[in-house]
Amino acid sequence: MAFARDGTGIDATARALWSQVHPVFMTPPLAASLFGAILAGSVDPLLAAIHVIAMFAAVYTAHVKDGYVDFHLRGEDDDHPLTASGCQIALVLSTAVFLLCSVLLAVLVDVLAFVLVVPTWVIAYHHAPQLDMNPVTATTGYPLGISLSVLGGFYVQAATITAVPLGFAIVFLTLLSGIKVIDDAQDYAYDRSIEKRTVAVSVGPDRAYGVAYGLMTVALLVVVAFAIARLFPLTSLLAVLAFAAVAGVARRADPELATMLLIRGSYVFLAVLVAAVRFDPVGQLV
């Protein structure tokens, strides 16, 4: 049974399987898991590693399923490295890894750890062709997965959920939903032709941009409010300034460039938040 469409053998199979690892979209969920662990204070490396691997398996599942649907079922993509059977086997393997990690977390932590992890795979597997056909679920699926990654990463360390990780999860859900609206606007013409109802298709590109930047603004204002209330470290304000600067540049760019800038801006946003939680140099000066 061939995995790869462009060759046979171990090398071709490995390349085809590795092709579904997309670092730009894979990094945030994994980083969010570690961010949640850092929020908990004391980090158990084994539990952190198991949760990170579970998040990797979930996102990998999403990438394989999305490629399978877009190329082999919908015929949207021009090419795909994996055969149809290769996609199906890859889905079985990634799901098996995810389930193993989930069960380990249930045993090593508790059942609620399992409950917090499983929805990430459900979102990943059903993104295409179910969730991506509705403007709300198409927009919030990936951000919700990252928010759950934060909460799960925190819970497996602390065995509880507090206001701080919940607040950060809400911020990421809102901020990344705004970025996702811009990302979907890149495919406005094609999505409209196949009646795929993204936000851009539903309300038009111009209004979609307003929705996107409105969501990002709300997320940043929430961080400011929580920092003033001292729920978040004061250094979190630097993350707001950094992302706002990137968003200001992206606002004048086309959707493709804007998406690239905003995704990388979210990396900076997360990095500053990690530093804020870990060190909070601004708070130490006040």
N, C-alpha and C positions, 0 to 999 in steps of 0.2 A: 504494500500500500504506500503510494507516494505522498510525502508531505509537501514537497516543493514543486511548484509549477515550472521552474526553470532548470531542473536537474535532479539527479538521484544521488544517493550516498549520504554519508554522515555530514560532510561539509555543507552540502546543499540543504539538508534538513535543518542543521543548526542555524544557517543563515536565515532560512525562512521563519523559523521559530523566533529567532532574535529580532527579526524585522518588526515584530509586534510590540517591542519595547520602545516606546516613544518618550525619551527623557523629558521633553518640554511638559508633557501632561502627566508623566509618571512621578516626577520629582515632588510636586506640591502635596499629594496625599501621603507620601512617605515622610516628608518633612513635617507635615501636620501631625502625624502619629508621634514623632519624636518631640515635637513642640508640646503636645499633650503630656508626654512623660516628664518633660522639663517643668511644666506647670505644677506637677505633683510634688516636685521638690526632690525626693529621694528616688533614684532610678534603679530598678532592677534590670540589668542588661539582658538577661534571658527573656523576661516578659516583654521588654521593649522590642527585642529582635523578633519574637514570635508575632507580635502585633504588626510590625513593619512588613514581615513576610506575608501575612494575611492581606494587608493592604496592597502589596505588590500583586498578589495573585488575583485580587478583585479587579484592579485596574487592567491587568493583563487580560482577564476575561472580557472586560469591556472592549478592549482594542481588537481582540480576535473576533468577537461576536459582531462588532460594528463593521469590520472588514468583510466578514462572511456575508452579512446582509447586503452591504453596499455593492459588493462585486458579484457574488454568486447568486443572490436572490433578486436584488433590484437592478443590477446592471448599471449602477451609477458610476463606479470607478472604472478607469481604463485598464488597470492591472492590479494584481494582488499576489504576493509571494507564495501563499499557501493554497493548496488544492482544497476543494470542499471537504473531503475526508480529513485532510490535514487540519483544517479549522476545527472540525468536530472532535478530533482526538486531542488537539491543543486545549479545547474547552474542557474536556474531561480531566486532563492533567492539571490544569490551573484550578479547577473546582475541587479536585482531590486535595491539592496542597492547601487551598483555603479551608476546607473542612477539617483537615488535620490540625491546622493552626487554631481554628475556632474551638475544637474539642479540647486541645491542650490548654487553652485559656479558661475554658469552663472547669477543667480539672484543677489547674494551678491557682485560679482566682475564684470565680464562682459563675453561676449560670447567667447572671446579668452581663458579665463580660461577653459571653457568647451572644446574648441578645443584642448588645450594642454593635457587635461586629457583623453579624449575618446580614443586616439590611444593606451594607455596602456592596455585597455580592449581588443581592437582589436588584439593586439599582443598576449595577454594572451589566448584568446579564440581560435585563429588560430594557436597557437604553434604546437599543435597536432591535426590532422595529416598532416597539410599543411606545416608550416614553418620549422618543424624539419626534413624535407626530403631534404633540400638544405643546402650545407655547409655554405653559407653566412648567411642565415636567421636562421638556427639552432644555429649558433654561436652568432649572434648579438641580437637575440630576447630579452633575459633576460637583457643583458647590456643596450640595447636601452630603455627598460622599466624603468630601474633605472635612466638613463640619463633624460628621460622625467619626472620622479618623482622629480628630482632636479629642473628642469626648472619650472614644475608646482608648486612645493612648494614655489619657489621664486616668481612666477608671482602672485599667489593669495594674496601675502602680498604686493608686490610692484606695481602690475598692469603694469609692463613693463619687458623687458628682456634686461640685460646689458651684457657686455663682460665677467664679472666675472663668473656668473652662467653658461653661455654658454661654457666658458673655462673648468670649472669643469665637465660639462656634457660630453664634448669631452674626457676628461681624464678618466672618469669612463667607458665610452663606450669602449675605447681602452684597458684599464687595465682589465676590467671584460671579455672582449672578449677573451683575452689571457687565463684567468682562465677557461673560458668555453671550450676552445679547449682541455685543459688538462682533464677537467671533462668528456668530450665526449670520450676521448681516453680510459677511463676505459671500455667502451662497444665496443671497436673496433671489436672484433671477432664477436659478435652477430650482431652489426649494419651492418657489411659487409655481413653477411649471409642473411639478409633481404633487402639488397641493400639500406640501409639508409645512405645517403651521408653526413656524418659529415666530418670535415676537416681531421681527422685521416684516414677515409676510402678513402677520395679523394686523399691524397698525401702520405699516409703511416704514421705510428706512429712516426718514427724518425724525419721526416720532420715536422710533426705536432707539436712536442715539440719545434722545432726551430721557427716555426711560433708563437707559444704561448708565448715563452719567448721574442721573438722579439717585439710582441705587447706590452707586459708589460714593456719592456725597453723603447720603444717609449713613453708610457704614463708617465713614471717617468722622462724622459728627458724633456717632455713638461712642467711638473710641475717645474722642475729646471729652464727652460727658462722663464716661466711666473713669477717665484719668483724673478729671477734676474731683470726682467723688472718691478718688483713691481706690476704686475697685481694681483698676488697671494701674500699673506703675506709671509715674509721670513721664518716664522716658518714652512711653508709647506715643507721646505727642510728636516725637521725631519721626516715627513711622508714618504718621499722618502727613507731615510736611514732605517727606520723601515721595510718598505715593502721589500726593497732590501735584507735585512738580512734574512727575511722569505723566499723569493724567492730563495736565495742561498742555503738554506737547502732543500727546496722542489725540486730543480733541481736534487738532487741526490736520490730522493725518487721515489717509484712506483706511478702510476697515482692516485690510491685511496688515499694514504697518502698525495701526493702532492696537490691534490684537497682540502683535509681537511685543510692542512697548509695554502694554498693560500687564501681560503675563510676566514679563521680566520685572516690571515694577512691583508685582505681587510678591516676587521672590525677595526683593529688597524690603518690602513691607514686613514679610514674615521674619526675615533676618534681624531687622531692628527690634521686632517684638520679642524674639528669642533673647536678644541682648538685654532688652528692658526687663524681662522677667528674671533673667539670670543675674544681672548686675545692677540695673537701674541707677546709672551714674547721676542722672538729673535728680532723682528722688533723694539721693544721698547728699546733694548739695543744698536741698531746700530744708 
